[in-house]
């Protein structure tokens, strides 16, 4: 094989279409695009889903479903991938999460879920975040163990029915019991206080005003002095 004798593969020998080079070629004048119009332009393509201006199908159909904001995405790791990595001496029988990262089976920030696809016949101990029931059964059947890297959350308390909650609020708190050896003081009997009777309303006293004495009567009754008697 020599460099000047190399030939391209058969698909690369296709000749390009020459347009606008005379009517005799069959692709002259209009270059195979017909008369002027939208499709004769370079930007004459229509967007995907465009229906001429009417409401497109993808907007006529309502939305459905949602993506949970708190979802946890797991990277799947199958048993046949572990078998291949063990055959290639990338991992041993005791597999930690760092071993999986070094073997490039997962990334450092991934959360791994072990699945049971493929044949597997080795006893191993592996660290993963999650494992399917089938994969767990296969590993334990071979005498291996699966170590979970996910922290188990405490079970949430059972919800209290509304009626029981309202009843608990109405019941009184239990009385505190006196310690042993201490006698309780006798309770003093307190007479029930009766509401004080309101005093009877007394009729208001009527005070009679003395009639005012006239000025003439006052002058007549007034005593006369010696000078006034002499003048008279």
WOGITA-V206919 format. One record per residue. N is the residue number from 0. RES is the residue in three letters. SS is DSSP state (A for helix, B for strand, O for the rest). Layout:
N RES SS
N RES SS
//
This chain:
0 UNK O
1 UNK O
2 UNK A
3 UNK A
4 UNK A
5 UNK O
6 UNK O
7 UNK O
8 UNK O
9 UNK A
10 UNK A
11 UNK A
12 UNK A
13 UNK O
14 UNK O
15 UNK O
16 UNK O
17 UNK O
18 UNK O
19 UNK O
20 UNK O
21 UNK O
22 UNK A
23 UNK A
24 UNK A
25 UNK O
26 UNK O
27 UNK O
28 UNK O
29 UNK O
30 UNK O
31 UNK O
32 UNK O
33 UNK O
34 UNK O
35 UNK O
36 UNK O
37 UNK A
38 UNK A
39 UNK A
40 UNK O
41 UNK O
42 UNK O
43 UNK O
44 UNK O
45 UNK O
46 UNK O
47 UNK O
48 UNK O
49 UNK O
50 UNK O
51 UNK O
52 UNK O
53 UNK O
54 UNK O
55 UNK O
56 UNK A
57 UNK A
58 UNK A
59 UNK A
60 UNK O
61 UNK O
62 UNK O
63 UNK O
64 UNK O
65 UNK O
66 UNK O
67 UNK O
68 UNK O
69 UNK O
70 UNK O
71 UNK O
72 UNK O
73 UNK O
74 UNK B
75 UNK B
76 UNK B
77 UNK B
78 UNK A
79 UNK A
80 UNK A
81 UNK A
82 UNK A
83 UNK A
84 UNK A
85 UNK A
86 UNK A
87 UNK O
88 UNK O
89 UNK O
90 UNK O
91 UNK O
92 UNK O
93 UNK B
94 UNK B
95 UNK O
96 UNK A
97 UNK A
98 UNK A
99 UNK A
100 UNK A
101 UNK A
102 UNK O
103 UNK O
104 UNK O
105 UNK O
106 UNK O
107 UNK O
108 UNK O
109 UNK O
110 UNK O
111 UNK B
112 UNK B
113 UNK B
114 UNK B
115 UNK O
116 UNK O
117 UNK O
118 UNK O
119 UNK O
120 UNK O
121 UNK O
122 UNK O
123 UNK O
124 UNK B
125 UNK B
126 UNK B
127 UNK B
128 UNK O
129 UNK B
130 UNK B
131 UNK O
132 UNK A
133 UNK A
134 UNK A
135 UNK A
136 UNK A
137 UNK A
138 UNK A
139 UNK A
140 UNK A
141 UNK O
142 UNK O
143 UNK O
144 UNK B
145 UNK B
146 UNK B
147 UNK B
148 UNK O
149 UNK O
150 UNK O
151 UNK O
152 UNK O
153 UNK O
154 UNK O
155 UNK O
156 UNK O
157 UNK O
158 UNK O
159 UNK O
160 UNK O
161 UNK A
162 UNK A
163 UNK A
164 UNK A
165 UNK A
166 UNK A
167 UNK A
168 UNK A
169 UNK A
170 UNK O
171 UNK O
172 UNK O
173 UNK O
174 UNK O
175 UNK O
176 UNK O
177 UNK O
178 UNK O
179 UNK O
180 UNK O
181 UNK O
182 UNK O
183 UNK O
184 UNK O
185 UNK O
186 UNK O
187 UNK O
188 UNK O
189 UNK O
190 UNK O
191 UNK O
192 UNK O
193 UNK O
194 UNK O
195 UNK O
196 UNK O
197 UNK O
198 UNK O
199 UNK O
200 UNK O
201 UNK O
202 UNK O
203 UNK O
204 UNK O
205 UNK O
206 UNK O
207 UNK O
208 UNK O
209 UNK O
210 UNK O
211 UNK O
212 UNK O
213 UNK O
214 UNK A
215 UNK A
216 UNK A
217 UNK A
218 UNK A
219 UNK A
220 UNK A
221 UNK O
222 UNK O
223 UNK O
224 UNK O
225 UNK A
226 UNK A
227 UNK A
228 UNK A
229 UNK A
230 UNK A
231 UNK O
//
